């Protein structure tokens, strides 16, 4: 891996050198050669130099020309990286190596062990959670089994798990929004913070060791190359890092799906206002089979290429949609978009941990996700995986202390913040492995519970999941409520308020197109601390409404006056 990385960077330097020498220039997304077009570019630059020199006579023509040419060279090099796809032999070799799951896992394991041992040897601080004895349910009647003396207590998933390891309110059925943090992970975060408060200067010197260790372990879970993986504060920040780094020009286009995350749509609107970038939205009329999804996207791309050019510079899509929890065939979509020369950013905020993903195999140019939703970290832990050929044009939102020193260095430290949350990722992975028996064990339970959830709600409400099969919903079936057609978002908010205030049930409701009609649905988040009794209580609570979800008269009868006034 080290050898192909050296080859790759040598090739990139050659490309950038050619750009700087003027053999390759890029204006408006168009590669210019050494003929008339390049002469025109130089003529335009000279005109700009003349105007600026007149405005700033103190600088002198030579200095102004130097500034203009430096900006033009930088923009051209960034633009080259922005539109670059894997096409050369070296890039294909790098892509193949980066996509090899065994190599990535071996590298992550080796580097993680190295950072762990090197951190210990120089006295880098760490949390001190006693997984063997700290969390034993002393005096408890819960059913627990100790596998062997060297491992902590493993508890039956469901109610017992919630009571022992979580501080959750009862009937919490909305893990997909912000996740939930186990008690030992929260305690570990406090210990990391205390280490910081004890000696903030020493903490800063030791911090990089633990953060790199956390990133190495994370890369094993998501199937990424550890050299491409960086921890960030949330998925929106990762999206903005990419969108605000790229050298957009007026008239560029970005492609999204109509089912993409709302915050991403807002970010695209920001690009329109500030950069003059046009958003192309492809409507995906779910539910559809994977083959039909690919057909819809291909049809839209063909129309763009033949009747409505230019093609987008970037496409964004959700691996798992946020509201409708639909699992898309990420690898197939990425391959299709790349075949049209479009760079790809894949939003895996609801995928990491929920699915057994291999980011390197998906091969999106940028893949982002969260750790707190499905992998039991504290809130505020996300990641960005950037392919090597896109790293030159990807920077942090805040100008880094190591600006200009490359992707890994620039993202390693760009200002003061509370890093205890990120360090506690190590303890979240310990929880997964030592308490839950690994992500495979977690997914097995959650998948089985999702099937049982569908059975319970289908029987109680007489409806079927919005998604076609479990391959499309995983742990999150979207279940239409009974008699819930002609719904709107206000109705969803009212029912969420009813569940929370009357039954102490925290759940997420949405409106989805079911049989061509806007229908009130619930997004069921099956987790290790929920069980079938939770879904039975939910079914009974909804049935009490008798299908009267939107009438103010019914709402006034079941909700306190203050809440009724607020939601009306």
C-alpha angles and dihedrals in degrees: 000000000000091000096053090045090057090048091049096051092047088055092047091052089052091051093049091046090053089051092050093049089056098249088116125032129167125209123170090350091305122123111225127203132206097279134083094318092057090047089053090050091052090047090053091048091051090051089052090049091052094050094047092046089055091050094045105032092165092067097057129223094272094055093044091050090050092052094047094047093046091054092046092051093048092048092048093050092047091046090052091054091045095058097032117122129186101275111126124081091247093050091049090051091050091047091050092050093045090050095053107110095199093051092046093049092047092049093047092048094048096045093043090053090046093052091045094053096039090049091051092047094055094040100255108175122247139176119270108213113164099221092177100057112002096082103038110135095238111200091001125139093210118125108253134161128202109213094197137334093263094060132068124249113288113210131201110265115249128041094357091054091051094049096047105035107023137059091212128146113245116267095025103163102161106081091138093072102058106345123229128262122225115236096246091052091051089049091049090053089055090051091051089051092049089053087055093049092048093061115354093184095052088044091059092052093050097038099085091059094058095041092053089047090053091049092050092053092044091054090058091057096048099036098241134139105262091221090062097045125096130172117233135177099255143344093259089058090051091051091049092048089061099039095046094044097057119094097240121187129201109276096027117134136219122197123216137163123248088238094057122123114285094232090056090052088052090051090053089051088053088055090052093052098041105028105024092243118158120222118220110199120200114203113224106195099208137230095063136141117251090254091052091049090055090047092053092049093046091050090053092048092048091052091050094049096047108030108013112036150197104075119232118266092215138020126200127194138161118249086207116014115237103225103027095033091221115166110221125201092253098181094050093047091049092050091049094050092047090053087063092050094254122141115229136221113187119199108214098170091129095034108061109094091358090073131031093247132183105200094186091053092050085057098201112163088236125018120184133180148148133259099196098063101061107358101062102242123139115276113277103051121121136145143218123207113195124189113235095248090057098045095086090063098041120089136163119266089245117056103256128236083235097047112165094018098101140270100295095047096042093052094042095079130357103156147325120307140136102287095176090092091057094045090052088064085085089060092047088058089047088054091051093049104034102035104026100033095240137307092286090062091047093050092048091056095043093048092050090047091051090055090049091046090055091049093051097046094041090054093045098043105024093233135119131223118280089229119075099231140354087265085070099045108028105176095352117068113181106221122194114225118237116272090000104138125131090034130162137192092264089059090051091052092050094052091047088053091048093052093047099045102035103033103018089236117146110205140146119240127190142170117248134172107258115175089347092303128107102249132187110243139172124226105222113208109199112201141165090265097051128077141175093282088066092056092046090055090048092050092051093047093053093045089058088069093060092213094302097127104140108035114108090215093063092042091051090053097051104034132063114262094248094054091045090055092047097052095039 
